[in-house]
């Protein structure tokens, strides 16, 4: 097929590589503009852009696409059979949806209609799901509401974080996209409407999602930490300062919600009906350290409270 590929971060690279390896003709790669990042605020080359350049593919990075006449003319001149959209990060306008004969095909990181939105992988883990998956779908004007093409289930291991799951879903998704294109070429696939009554959201993450609420159970807090890796993580406050929790685990016992218990080199905190052990932590402005080192350095005592 003659394709246009829209994607920006690492999650989309495997799909681009897979469709190239399958012999499809990628005429253009569309990415978001390079952004400044890091302490030096230098422009960072996006993962998809870097992969496209390695393959000698043309790349465009329009700031806006809805009313971009030059960009529209460029795509119309290509007349792609399909436009693939994988973690591009922009809303696809109506003119672009209508352009390719096979439509705009999106790879979404959940089993639709669950977890529509910007962060489906993170919320699946954060909510304690034991399975998720990837879905190929035809984009329409709604938020991940278009007809589904193919889906594949992926199980979530108990210790797996969202960062781990990104890698496995990207790998499964790349193969699923190639399979989807093959079926479309052969005319052996029929789009299936989603059950909109069963839809749930996986909205974009905010920094405040990482704030630990000790009225939740320890398992809920651990799942949220797993889901919010590598960002926004998990944090609370101690003595009026931010306390980042880098590693934690659920342990037997109970105690008042938000109250610390010190047991030797171990630091525990009471949650709803359970205890959470804070294994590796970092006080605001200080280095990250194991709980034992932290307790010796800050002289934390049982009965102190966090999150206030």
Secondary structure, DSSP 4 states (H G I P E B T S, - for coil): -EEEEEE-SGGGHHHHHHHHHTT-EEEEEE-PPPEEETTTTEEE--HHHHHHHHTT--EE--S--TT-HHHHHHHHHHT-SEEEEES--SPPPHHHHTTSTT-EEEEESSSTTTTBSTTHHHHHHHTT-SEEEEEEEE--SSSS-SPEEEEEEEE--TT--HHHHHHHHHHHHHHHHHHHHHHHHHT----B---GGG--B-PPP-GGGGB--TTS-HHHHHHHHHHTTTTT--EEEETTEEEEEEEEEEES---SBTBEEEETTEEEEEETTEEEEEEEEEETTS--EEHHHHHHHHT--TT-BB--
